[in-house]
Amino acid sequence: MFGLGIPELFVIALILAVLAIPLWISRRYAGTSVTIERVATGQKLLIYALLVFLFSAVLRAAFGEVGGALGGIAGLILSLVGLFYVGSGMGYSMGLIVIFCVLMVIPLINMITLVVLNSRATKALRAAGYKVGLFGASRQFTQESPRPL
């Protein structure tokens, strides 16, 4: 079939899925308000995705490529959904969100992208008065920040 083997077809399918996920989520959540709670939810998903990526490296060492691939796919899904939440909550354009999604497919670049997005989300959440810890934002507000109504 066009001289493409199974690995090449798998990579093409994965790239198409990465490009389709933010478009599917954006249609699903069209018309909802852009809030800081979406950033908080997305940040937690990004942190969990980073932990799953690290855990998949351990699985790869212990069980071979199959264990690592399953962990990598789970981390990819978590990171794409979290990326959309953070991106839409912070007002990023859909083009930039798609670029970030493509970066999630590249090994090591995906972890750097997750760390950068996590730090930007942390700054936005702290500016909104959220208390941000190791595993994301909590709903507790700092003393000097105004509480939402």
C-alpha positions as CSV (number, residue, x, y, z in Angstrom):
1,M,0.0,0.0,0.0
2,F,2.0,3.0,-1.3
3,G,5.2,1.4,-0.1
4,L,4.3,2.1,3.6
5,G,4.8,-0.4,6.3
6,I,3.0,-0.9,9.5
7,P,5.3,1.5,11.6
8,E,4.9,4.3,9.0
9,L,1.1,3.9,9.0
10,F,1.0,3.9,12.8
11,V,3.0,7.1,12.9
12,I,0.7,8.7,10.3
13,A,-2.4,7.6,12.3
14,L,-0.8,9.0,15.5
15,I,-0.1,12.3,14.0
16,L,-3.7,12.6,12.6
17,A,-5.1,11.7,16.0
18,V,-2.9,14.3,17.7
19,L,-4.2,16.9,15.3
20,A,-7.8,15.8,15.7
21,I,-8.1,15.7,19.5
22,P,-7.9,19.5,20.1
23,L,-10.4,20.1,17.3
24,W,-12.8,17.5,18.7
25,I,-12.5,19.0,22.2
26,S,-13.0,22.5,21.0
27,R,-16.2,21.6,19.3
28,R,-17.4,19.7,22.3
29,Y,-16.8,22.7,24.6
30,A,-17.8,25.5,22.2
31,G,-19.8,28.2,23.9
32,T,-18.5,27.5,27.4
33,S,-16.8,30.3,29.3
34,V,-13.1,30.6,29.5
35,T,-12.2,30.5,33.2
36,I,-9.2,30.1,35.4
37,E,-10.8,26.8,36.7
38,R,-10.1,25.3,33.3
39,V,-6.4,26.3,33.6
40,A,-6.3,24.7,37.1
41,T,-7.8,21.4,35.7
42,G,-5.5,21.4,32.7
43,Q,-2.5,22.0,34.9
44,K,-3.3,19.0,37.0
45,L,-3.6,16.9,33.9
46,L,-0.3,18.2,32.6
47,I,1.4,17.2,35.9
48,Y,-0.2,13.8,35.8
49,A,0.9,13.4,32.1
50,L,4.5,14.3,33.1
51,L,4.4,11.6,35.8
52,V,3.0,9.0,33.4
53,F,5.7,9.8,30.9
54,L,8.3,9.3,33.6
55,F,6.6,6.1,34.8
56,S,6.5,4.8,31.2
57,A,10.3,5.1,31.0
58,V,10.4,2.8,34.0
59,L,7.9,0.4,32.4
60,R,10.0,0.4,29.2
61,A,13.1,-0.6,31.2
62,A,11.3,-3.3,33.1
63,F,9.0,-4.8,30.5
64,G,10.4,-3.7,27.1
65,E,8.8,-1.6,24.4
66,V,5.2,-2.8,24.9
67,G,5.0,-1.5,28.5
68,G,6.7,1.8,27.6
69,A,4.4,2.3,24.6
70,L,1.2,1.8,26.7
71,G,2.5,4.3,29.2
72,G,3.5,6.7,26.5
73,I,0.1,6.5,24.9
74,A,-1.7,7.2,28.2
75,G,0.7,10.1,28.9
76,L,0.0,11.5,25.4
77,I,-3.7,11.4,25.9
78,L,-3.5,13.1,29.3
79,S,-1.1,15.7,27.9
80,L,-3.3,16.5,24.9
81,V,-6.4,17.0,27.0
82,G,-4.5,19.0,29.7
83,L,-2.9,21.1,27.0
84,F,-6.2,22.0,25.5
85,Y,-7.6,23.0,28.9
86,V,-4.6,25.2,29.7
87,G,-4.4,26.6,26.2
88,S,-8.1,27.5,26.0
89,G,-8.2,28.8,29.6
90,M,-5.3,31.1,29.0
91,G,-6.7,32.3,25.7
92,Y,-4.2,30.7,23.3
93,S,-5.2,30.5,19.7
94,M,-6.2,27.1,18.2
95,G,-3.1,27.2,15.9
96,L,-0.8,27.5,18.8
97,I,-2.6,24.7,20.6
98,V,-2.2,22.5,17.6
99,I,1.5,23.3,17.4
100,F,1.8,22.3,21.1
101,C,0.0,19.0,20.3
102,V,2.5,18.2,17.5
103,L,5.3,18.9,19.9
104,M,3.8,16.3,22.3
105,V,4.7,13.5,19.8
106,I,8.4,14.3,19.8
107,P,10.2,12.5,22.7
108,L,11.9,14.7,25.2
109,I,10.5,17.8,23.5
110,N,7.1,16.8,24.9
111,M,8.4,16.9,28.5
112,I,10.0,20.3,27.9
113,T,6.8,21.5,26.5
114,L,4.9,20.2,29.5
115,V,7.2,21.9,31.9
116,V,7.0,25.3,30.1
117,L,3.2,25.1,29.9
118,N,3.0,24.1,33.6
119,S,5.1,27.1,34.6
120,R,2.9,29.5,32.6
121,A,-0.2,28.0,34.1
122,T,1.3,28.3,37.6
123,K,2.0,32.0,37.0
124,A,-1.6,32.6,35.8
125,L,-3.1,30.6,38.7
126,R,-1.0,32.4,41.3
127,A,-1.9,35.8,39.8
128,A,-5.6,34.8,40.1
129,G,-5.0,34.0,43.8
130,Y,-4.8,30.2,43.7
131,K,-2.5,28.3,46.0
132,V,-0.3,26.1,43.7
133,G,1.6,23.1,45.1
134,L,3.5,20.1,43.7
135,F,0.4,18.4,42.2
136,G,-1.3,21.5,40.9
137,A,-3.6,24.2,42.1
138,S,-5.9,23.9,45.1
139,R,-9.1,25.8,45.6
140,Q,-7.7,27.5,48.6
141,F,-7.1,31.2,48.0
142,T,-4.2,33.2,49.5
143,Q,-5.0,35.9,52.1
144,E,-4.1,38.9,49.9
145,S,-6.1,37.8,46.8
146,P,-9.7,38.6,46.4
147,R,-12.1,35.7,46.6
148,P,-14.4,35.0,43.6
149,L,-18.1,35.6,44.2
